Amino acid sequence: MADGTAREPTPDRPDNTAAWDTLSASYDREIGWPDRELAWGIRCPPESQLQVISDVVTGADTTVVGCGGGQDLLALHRLGATGLTGLDPSTAQLERARQRLDTAGVRAHLLLGDDRRLDELPAGHADLVVTVQALDYVEELDRCLRGVVRALRPGGVFAMSVLHPADVSTADTPPFGWHTSYHREQRDWSWDGLTDEPVRLRSWFRSPSTWFTAVSDAGLVVERMLEPAPGPAEPWVERGWLDEASAAKLDLVPSTFVLRARRPGGPAAPAAR
Ligand SMILES: C[S@@+](CC[C@H](N)C(=O)[O-])C[C@H]1O[C@@H](n2cnc3c(N)ncnc32)[C@H](O)[C@@H]1O
């Protein structure tokens, strides 16, 4: 699917952008994704414990793919990231990001559009590209990763998290659960209970080995892969959308997959500014 029309919604294909426009307000209110520190996932230890980017974030020119409501940008700012750029295809999410950053007095360049907009940014502009729980929505992964590599300066770091496919395969509600293969990537699902009407989404839940191969094939050197044991639910998250049995099973598997990789070449640390 090399052409840019591959993601357009059809009657059979959930419109992820419209879905996030609809979800934005309740997601912000009900899930309450934190901005006080960088969260890699629900029930996943935060950056202060995982230390995925702690050695490179200070002073790093940072771009966030799928910046959502701006929580990650704000948390990255608090960690010392600079030159913040965020892109997200949802108008409602991006507006929320604008409000959140304005309220905090933090400047960021916000771009409406999906990961393909990476190609419009200056090549090699970023010391750090971060994406938290957004690349599950990307179908053309190789193309997206080429955009990440292009955006990074030599020596720059890519840090990402997605929902772990074991988590997805543990919740019993179709299309999740063990009645479908762990290896089945594309799943259309609906987020029930967060808004008045269920919202349909299409995701691609990829295994760690798939990520390793795709990121390596794109030309990055994988430095770290994490599958943290699930901790107790973070105080900021409810598990109300899961039935009890599914929620209990989630204690048995990692909820989040985190990967860090580096573009070869260049200085290992961000250039002093
Ligand atoms: C679960 S939110 C992640 C945002 C933030 N990290 C958080 O966890 O709240 C997913 C975000 O990914 C965005 N998104 C969906 N498809 C995308 C794509 N192809 N490229 C970039 N962002 C995308 C959505 O609009 C949404 O804001």
The ligand as an SDF file (V2000), in Angstrom:
LIG
                    3D

 27 29  0  0  0  0  0  0  0  0999 V2000
   -3.9240    6.7140   22.5200 C   0  0  0  0  0  0  0  0  0  0  0  0
   -3.6550    8.2990   21.7860 S   0  0  0  0  0  0  0  0  0  0  0  0
   -1.9540    8.5860   22.1350 C   0  0  0  0  0  0  0  0  0  0  0  0
   -1.7370   10.0140   22.5600 C   0  0  0  0  0  0  0  0  0  0  0  0
   -1.0230   10.1210   23.8790 C   0  0  0  0  0  0  0  0  0  0  0  0
    0.2950    9.5520   23.8050 N   0  0  0  0  0  0  0  0  0  0  0  0
   -1.8460    9.4040   24.9010 C   0  0  0  0  0  0  0  0  0  0  0  0
   -1.5510    8.2610   25.1980 O   0  0  0  0  0  0  0  0  0  0  0  0
   -2.8340    9.9830   25.3590 O   0  0  0  0  0  0  0  0  0  0  0  0
   -3.5020    7.9110   20.0900 C   0  0  0  0  0  0  0  0  0  0  0  0
   -3.2650    9.1380   19.2310 C   0  0  0  0  0  0  0  0  0  0  0  0
   -2.7130    8.7030   17.9830 O   0  0  0  0  0  0  0  0  0  0  0  0
   -3.2380    9.5190   16.9840 C   0  0  0  0  0  0  0  0  0  0  0  0
   -3.0830    8.8330   15.6890 N   0  0  0  0  0  0  0  0  0  0  0  0
   -3.9010    7.9610   15.0980 C   0  0  0  0  0  0  0  0  0  0  0  0
   -3.3970    7.5590   13.9200 N   0  0  0  0  0  0  0  0  0  0  0  0
   -2.2100    8.1940   13.7710 C   0  0  0  0  0  0  0  0  0  0  0  0
   -1.2070    8.2050   12.7660 C   0  0  0  0  0  0  0  0  0  0  0  0
   -1.3240    7.4600   11.6660 N   0  0  0  0  0  0  0  0  0  0  0  0
   -0.1370    9.0090   12.9200 N   0  0  0  0  0  0  0  0  0  0  0  0
   -0.0040    9.7690   14.0480 C   0  0  0  0  0  0  0  0  0  0  0  0
   -0.9360    9.7820   15.0400 N   0  0  0  0  0  0  0  0  0  0  0  0
   -2.0090    9.0060   14.9060 C   0  0  0  0  0  0  0  0  0  0  0  0
   -4.6920    9.7340   17.4010 C   0  0  0  0  0  0  0  0  0  0  0  0
   -5.2900   10.8370   16.7630 O   0  0  0  0  0  0  0  0  0  0  0  0
   -4.5430    9.8890   18.8850 C   0  0  0  0  0  0  0  0  0  0  0  0
   -4.4150   11.2400   19.2670 O   0  0  0  0  0  0  0  0  0  0  0  0
  1  2  1  0
  2  3  1  0
  2 10  1  0
  3  4  1  0
  4  5  1  0
  5  6  1  0
  5  7  1  0
  7  8  2  0
  7  9  1  0
 10 11  1  0
 11 12  1  0
 11 26  1  0
 12 13  1  0
 13 14  1  0
 13 24  1  0
 14 15  1  0
 14 23  1  0
 15 16  2  0
 16 17  1  0
 17 18  1  0
 17 23  2  0
 18 19  1  0
 18 20  2  0
 20 21  1  0
 21 22  2  0
 22 23  1  0
 24 25  1  0
 24 26  1  0
 26 27  1  0
M  CHG  2   2   1   9  -1
M  END
$$$$
